[in-house]
Amino acid sequence: MNMLYLLLAFLSAIAFYLGSPHQRVWAAAASRRGWLRAGGWGSAVLALAAGVAALGVWAGVFSALTAWMFGTVVLPYADVWWHARGENRHVG
């Protein structure tokens, strides 16, 4: 059950990030922003419910939100790293 809320929280963060106009991971996501955001909200609610079922109310909510926040922080940095690794950048 612990892995379920962690996976759902991270999938929610992925869906919200792909629904963002600033992402460069998936170009076809621009036409699916509404569906991605709806899926992100649904996955977030399921992650909270699974976290509460696994750990209790407060620990489940905080754990699910911590996993979601980890995804929302890591995904933009992963996107920048993915696109910048092929470029030859020099300062000066």
N, C-alpha and C positions, 0 to 999 in steps of 0.2 A: 504494500500500500504506500510505503514511503517513496518508492521509485515512481509510482503512478502520479502523485502530486508534483514531484520534481519534473517529470517528463511533461505533464500538462502545463505547468507554469512556464517551462522553457518554450514549448510549442506556442503558447500564448504570446510570449515575447517575440518569437519569430514572426508570427502572423501580424502583430502590430508593426514590427519593423518593415516587413515587406509591404504593408499598407501605407507606409510613410512615403511622401513624395521625394525625400532626400536619399533614399536607398539606391544603390547601383548594382545590386546583386542579381535581380531578376527584372529585366526590362518589361516583360509581359504583365507584371503585377500592376501596372498603371491602370489597366482596364478592369482589374479585380479588387480595387481598394476597398470597396464597400463590403464585399464578401470576406476579405481578409480581416477587416476590423470586426465584423460580426463573429467570425470564427475565433478571433483573439479574445473577445469578451466571453464567448461560450466556454472556451478552454480555460480562461481565468476563473470563471465561476466553478467549473468542474475541479480545477486544481484546489481552490479554497475548500470545496466540499470534501475532497479526498484528504486534504491535510487535516481538516477538523475530525474526520472519521478516524484517521490514523493516530493523531496526537492529542486530540482534545481541542477545545475552542481556541484559546489564546496561542498555544504553541503551534497549532495547525495553521492559523491565520498568519502568524509571523513567519513561519517556515515557508509557506507557499509564497508569500510576498517577497521574502528574501531571495528565493529561487527566481522569481519573476524579475526582480530588480537586477540580479546578476545577469540575466539574459539581456535586459535592456541596456546594460552598460557594455557588455562584451560585444554584442552584434555590430554596433557602429565601428568599433575599433577593428574588428575582424574584416569588415567591409573595406576600410581604408587600407589595412595591411594587404588584403588580397589584390587591390588595384595598384598599390604603390610598389609591390615587390618586383614588377617587371620594368619599372622606370629607373633610370640612372639619375639620381638626384645628388647634386653637390652644392654645398654652401660656399658661395664666394667665387 
